[in-house]
Amino acid sequence: MNKMDFIKGVGLGMVAGAAVSMMCTPKKKHAKTTAGKMIKTAGRILNDVQDTMCL
C-alpha cells in the first residue's frame, strides 16, 4: 500500500461521512416547529401547576 492509496481512502471516507451526516440531520423548519410546540406545552404545564397550587 502506498501513500497515494491511503490519501484516496481518507478523502473518500470524508466525502462519504459528510454525505451521510447531511442526510441524517433534521430539517431546520422541523426543529423550529418542534421547539415551538415544546415551549407551548411547557407553558401550559406551568399554568396548570400554578392553578393547582393556587398561586
N, C-alpha and C positions, 0 to 999 in steps of 0.2 A: 504494500500500500504506500503510495507516495503522498506527498504534501498536497498536491492538487486535488486528489480524490477526497481527502479529508475536508478541505475547504469547500468543495462542491456539496458534500454531505451536510456540513454545518449550514451552508446557505439554504439548501433545500429544506432542512429541518426548521429553520427560522421562518421561511415562507409558509410552510405547512402549519406551523404553530400560530402564526398571525392570522391565517385564513380561518382556522378552527375557532380561535378566540373571537374573531369578528362575527362569526355565525352564532356563537353562544351568548353574546352579550344581549341584555334586554334592550328593547327599543326605548328611546327617550320618552316618547309620549306615554307608553305603557307604565314606565316607572313614575312619571309625573301623576298620572291618574291614580295609581295605587297609593302613592304618598298622600294625595288629597283625600282619598277615602279613609285612610288610617287616621288622619288628623281630625276629620269629621266624626269618626267613630269614637275617638278618644275624648272629644268634646262632649259628645252625648253621654258617655260613661261618667265623665266628671260631673255633669249636671244631674244625673241620676243619683250619684253618691251624695251630692250636696242636698238634694231633695230628701233623700232618705235620712240624712243626719240633721235635717232642719237647719242648715247653715244659710 
